[in-house]
Amino acid sequence: MSGRSLMADPILNIAAYRFVTLTDLPTLREQLRDAAVARGLKGTVLLANEGINLSLAGDPAAVRAWLTVLTADTRFAGIEVKESVSAAPPFRRLKVKIKREIIRMDHPTIRPEGERAPAVDARTLARWLDAGHDDAGRPVTLLDTRNAFEVDHGAFEGAIDWRLTKFTEFPQQLTGHLNALRDTTVVSYCTGGIRCEKAALLMREQGLAHVYQLDGGILKYFEAVGQAHYQGGCFVFDERAVLDADLKPDFKPGPAGHLSE
């Protein structure tokens, strides 16, 4: 966790996802919703047959109690949770929804639960960018998998931006740019890791040999490395709007938002 103490910023914000097969979606939805309502939490939990994607906020003890409920289910044990703090809840309501995908790509052969693309951690990526190449001497290409309006708030220096309006456009864009990516080490990245995980798997499926996902996305990079090689802030889908490298809002909150679906 970064920045000031929970006494200065009394709201704990968490974000997490996991690709895991879920077959009891209605029951799970009610269980997690009831646990969140009972603890006064706000935010979004998306459930699909492929897994869970969540972003919640509330009193720190209440958030941690909800996480205890979640991780008591062995399918979610050890789930990696990214934390930040804020002075007020960044969500206005609670949504717990069942979706076709927890992040929509419309490419059913991509199943991250079965095979996860190799990941590069934040400090290793920063070291590669400092050196201008990866450990094998190959040039590194950063590929932003977010939508154009998110990229406009901040991105890695020199990253490829295909000006996506929605993530379902990524497969078609990739098909048109495969040759340009073949002779480099490609690192896909996004806000918290979920989009770049699917993107990296698709690139491997399409025959790119040297592909990594940035483990934990921009938010984990900020937490571990800070601003190095990154310009601007990171757009998030809540009232904080954009976070700086200290995981603090870098301007006044915008309209109420929710997790990208």
C-alpha positions in Angstrom: 0.0 0.0 0.0 1.3 3.5 -0.8 1.0 7.0 0.5 -0.6 8.3 3.7 -2.0 6.2 6.5 -5.5 4.9 6.8 -6.1 7.5 9.6 -5.5 10.3 7.0 -7.4 8.5 4.2 -10.1 6.3 5.9 -11.3 4.5 2.8 -9.6 1.4 1.6 -9.9 0.6 -2.1 -9.2 -2.8 -3.5 -9.0 -4.2 -7.0 -8.5 -7.9 -7.9 -9.3 -10.5 -10.5 -8.8 -14.2 -11.1 -9.4 -16.4 -14.1 -11.0 -19.6 -12.6 -14.0 -21.7 -13.7 -17.2 -20.7 -11.9 -20.3 -22.7 -12.4 -22.5 -21.5 -9.4 -22.8 -17.9 -10.6 -26.3 -17.0 -9.1 -25.4 -18.5 -5.7 -22.0 -16.8 -5.7 -23.5 -13.5 -6.7 -25.9 -13.5 -3.8 -23.3 -14.6 -1.3 -20.8 -11.9 -2.3 -23.5 -9.2 -2.7 -25.0 -9.9 0.8 -21.5 -9.9 2.4 -20.8 -6.5 0.7 -24.1 -5.0 1.6 -23.8 -6.1 5.3 -20.4 -4.3 5.4 -21.5 -1.1 3.6 -19.1 -1.6 0.7 -19.5 0.2 -2.7 -18.1 -0.7 -6.1 -18.4 -3.5 -8.6 -18.0 -7.2 -8.7 -18.2 -9.0 -12.1 -18.7 -12.7 -12.2 -18.5 -15.0 -15.3 -17.8 -18.6 -16.1 -14.2 -17.6 -16.6 -13.7 -15.9 -13.2 -14.1 -12.8 -11.1 -13.1 -9.1 -11.5 -13.7 -6.7 -8.6 -13.1 -3.1 -7.4 -14.6 -2.3 -4.0 -14.2 0.4 -1.4 -15.2 1.0 2.2 -14.0 1.0 5.8 -10.7 -0.9 6.0 -12.0 -3.5 8.5 -15.1 -4.0 6.5 -13.2 -4.5 3.2 -10.9 -7.0 4.9 -13.8 -8.9 6.4 -15.4 -9.1 2.9 -12.1 -10.4 1.6 -12.1 -13.1 4.3 -15.5 -14.2 3.0 -14.2 -14.3 -0.6 -11.0 -16.2 0.1 -12.7 -18.8 2.3 -13.8 -20.1 -1.1 -10.7 -22.1 -2.2 -11.2 -20.9 -5.8 -10.1 -17.4 -4.6 -7.6 -18.3 -2.0 -4.4 -16.3 -2.4 -5.9 -13.9 -4.9 -3.6 -10.9 -5.5 -5.2 -7.7 -4.3 -4.1 -4.2 -5.1 -4.8 -1.6 -2.4 -5.0 2.2 -2.2 -6.6 4.6 0.1 -8.7 7.7 -0.3 -10.5 10.3 1.7 -14.0 9.3 0.5 -15.5 6.3 -1.3 -14.9 6.5 -5.0 -18.1 4.7 -5.8 -21.8 5.7 -5.2 -23.4 2.3 -5.2 -22.7 -1.4 -5.2 -23.1 -3.6 -8.3 -22.6 -7.4 -8.3 -23.3 -8.7 -11.9 -23.1 -11.9 -13.9 -21.5 -11.3 -17.3 -20.4 -13.4 -20.3 -16.8 -12.4 -19.7 -15.1 -10.6 -16.8 -13.3 -8.6 -19.5 -14.9 -8.8 -22.9 -12.7 -9.8 -25.8 -15.1 -12.0 -27.8 -12.4 -14.5 -28.5 -13.5 -17.8 -26.8 -10.3 -19.7 -27.4 -8.5 -17.5 -24.9 -8.8 -19.2 -21.5 -6.3 -17.7 -19.1 -7.2 -20.2 -16.4 -5.7 -23.0 -18.4 -2.6 -21.3 -19.6 -1.2 -18.0 -18.4 1.2 -16.0 -20.6 4.6 -15.3 -19.1 4.6 -12.2 -16.9 7.3 -9.6 -16.3 7.4 -7.9 -12.9 7.5 -4.1 -12.6 11.2 -3.9 -11.5 12.4 -6.2 -14.3 10.5 -4.1 -16.9 12.0 -0.9 -15.5 15.4 -2.4 -15.7 14.8 -3.5 -19.4 13.6 0.0 -20.2 16.7 1.5 -18.5 18.9 -0.8 -20.6 16.9 -0.4 -23.9 16.5 -4.2 -24.3 15.5 -7.3 -22.5 17.9 -9.8 -20.8 18.4 -11.6 -24.2 19.3 -8.3 -25.9 16.1 -8.0 -27.9 14.4 -4.6 -28.2 11.3 -4.2 -26.0 8.0 -3.0 -27.4 5.4 -1.8 -25.0 1.8 -2.4 -26.2 -1.0 -0.5 -24.4 -4.2 -2.6 -24.4 -6.4 0.1 -23.0 -9.0 2.2 -24.7 -7.8 5.5 -26.3 -9.5 7.8 -23.7 -7.6 5.9 -20.9 -4.3 6.2 -22.8 -4.8 9.9 -23.2 -4.4 10.4 -19.4 -1.0 8.7 -19.2 1.1 5.9 -20.8 4.5 4.4 -20.9 7.0 6.4 -23.0 7.0 5.1 -26.6 4.2 2.6 -26.1 2.1 1.4 -29.1 -1.4 2.8 -28.9 -3.9 1.4 -31.4 -6.6 3.9 -30.3 -9.0 1.2 -29.3 -12.5 2.3 -28.5 -13.3 -1.1 -26.8 -11.2 -4.1 -26.0 -13.1 -6.3 -28.5 -11.2 -4.4 -31.2 -7.8 -5.7 -30.0 -7.9 -9.1 -32.0 -8.5 -7.4 -35.3 -5.8 -4.7 -34.6 -3.3 -7.4 -33.7 -3.9 -9.3 -37.0 -3.0 -6.1 -38.9 0.2 -5.5 -36.9 1.7 -8.9 -36.3 4.7 -8.5 -38.7 5.8 -5.3 -36.9 5.9 -7.1 -33.6 7.7 -10.3 -34.6 11.4 -9.3 -33.9 10.9 -7.7 -30.5 10.0 -8.7 -27.0 6.4 -7.4 -26.6 5.1 -6.4 -23.2 1.4 -5.9 -23.0 0.1 -3.7 -20.2 -3.2 -2.3 -18.9 -4.6 -0.8 -15.7 -4.5 -3.8 -13.4 -3.5 -6.7 -15.5 -6.7 -8.3 -16.7 -6.8 -7.0 -20.3 -3.0 -7.5 -20.9 -3.3 -11.1 -19.7 -5.8 -11.9 -22.4 -3.9 -9.8 -24.9 -0.6 -11.7 -24.2 -2.3 -15.1 -24.7 -3.8 -14.0 -28.0 -0.4 -12.8 -29.2 1.1 -16.1 -28.4 -1.8 -17.9 -30.1 -1.0 -15.8 -33.2 2.6 -17.0 -33.2 4.5 -14.2 -31.5 7.4 -15.9 -29.7 8.5 -13.3 -27.2 5.5 -12.0 -25.3 5.0 -11.0 -21.7 2.2 -9.3 -19.7 3.1 -6.6 -17.2 2.3 -8.4 -13.9 -0.3 -6.3 -12.0 -0.5 -3.7 -14.7 0.2 0.0 -14.3 -1.1 0.1 -10.7 1.4 -2.5 -9.5 4.1 -0.8 -11.5 3.4 2.5 -9.7 3.4 0.7 -6.4 6.8 -1.0 -7.1 8.6 1.5 -9.3 6.8 4.8 -9.4 6.9 7.2 -12.3 10.0 5.8 -14.2 9.4 5.6 -17.9 5.8 6.5 -17.5 4.2 9.9 -18.4 1.0 11.1 -16.8 -1.4 9.2 -14.6 -3.5 6.1 -14.7 -7.2 6.3 -15.5 -9.4 4.3 -13.2 -13.1 3.5 -13.5 -14.3 5.3 -10.4 -14.7 8.8 -9.0 -11.0 9.3 -8.5 -10.7 9.4 -12.3 -6.9 9.4 -12.6 -4.3 8.3 -10.1 -0.7 9.5 -10.0 2.3 7.4 -9.3 1.6 7.6 -5.6 -1.8 6.1 -6.3 -3.5 9.4 -5.3 -6.0 11.3 -7.4 -4.2 13.8 -9.5 -7.2 16.1 -9.9 -10.7 16.5 -8.5 -13.0 13.5 -8.8 -15.0 13.1 -12.0 -18.5 11.7 -12.5 -19.3 8.4 -10.8 -17.9 5.4 -12.6 -17.5 1.7 -12.3 -15.2 -1.1 -13.3 -14.7 -1.5 -17.0 -16.9 -4.2 -18.3 
